[in-house]
Amino acid sequence: MSEKTILVWFRNDLRIHDNEILLEAVRKADKVLPVYIFDPFYFTKNASGNTKTGNLRARFLLESVADLRRNLQNIGGELLIRVGNPAEILPALAEEYHINEVYHHREVAYEETDISEQVEAALWKMKLNLKHFIGHTLYHKEDLPFPIKDIPDSFAVFKKKVERDSTVRHPIGTPDVIHTPVINNAGGLPTLQELGLEDPQDDPRAADLFPGGETSALRQLEQFFFNSDQLIVNKGARAASVNTFSSKLSPWIALGCISMRYVYWEVIKHNHSANSNQYNTILLDLLWRDYFRFMFKKHGQKFIAAKNHDENHDENLDQQAANQDELFESWKNGETGIPLIDAVMHELNATGYINNYGRQIVAGFLVNDLKVDWTKGAAYFEEKLVDYSPASNWGNWAFIAGVNDARESRYVIAAKPVADVVTNNDFIDTWLPQLS
């Protein structure tokens, strides 16, 4: 009997723990071929002339793929790395390695699903199946208390029903060993220059660094719980410190270096009453990620375009500023003259990360005060954020612009005093005297 070989196509699931496609492939096949493809599409220019993936996010991606390769090697495997069009590369690899089936995690945003469809069509011509798995959400689709078409558009209703009627599955195991076919050319990581980018310059004011990869993700989670417990133990710690302490796990969650289910159950395990509010904030963020993904699954692009073509479309255009490009440039460069807005944008440009309050503030300012097309801001965040996730980014921007019907904002900004909104770093602190 001939051996069965399954190709595992990694995308935004760069981990070996709680990874259903990897564990399932190990169980079902004699040999497993893990593959990651750097698709040039993600390094093209967007409508604003900027690269879809900026150098800070690209560096995080490269580090994450490198770490995935090391972790696979530690259990006897290897990661095959290629640069090019997945719809061309995967069929070629399938032929070269006598692949019986290809596994991958299903995405929801249209660019990612379009790429999957191209791959599926190319493989189907070879009579090969592209098997889809659901591994990016906290709640599994099959465990929701309603079919996708009936998911409530209101986040509050969605939250109430899933928390009442659904449960989060426990993480699955990590393969003990993986057997790959003989690989003659595993391929090397491309450089940033080969991806058309320059090396980023780390800003000394950055309070946090985000090394990519599953190893760093698990370490970050462990450190978060340690620091959080230390704040509770230390009776002299200010309450404000506890309230503003953040896990900053979002970059690793976005690339799937750590699974949301794993984070959820670790939070439940550590959820002491003294810092339950802090932990509940993490769980709320995970649920918002689920909501946006399921909204894209339900509505597709209509979720962020439903109101763009209604009877108010011309009126909405009339309300936008005439000098769009000029205002957008001042916003993205942190040159609006509004201290807090400029400080947040300086931090984003220098580090690739700003907290969620900061995102809401600068996005609302661009849309509501400057009257600039919201899609410009969403595309800029796509380029800059190391934790960019299509559904969360575009869904949240569309909400701020009044495009979709999320109905509830993630954060009530207006009621927050400045001291609770700003982050404790040099980008913001230099402006505090002007804000008091």
Order of alpha helices (4+ residues) and beta strands (2+ residues): beta-alpha-beta-alpha-beta-alpha-beta-alpha-beta-alpha-alpha-alpha-alpha-alpha-alpha-alpha-alpha-alpha-alpha-alpha-alpha-alpha-alpha-alpha
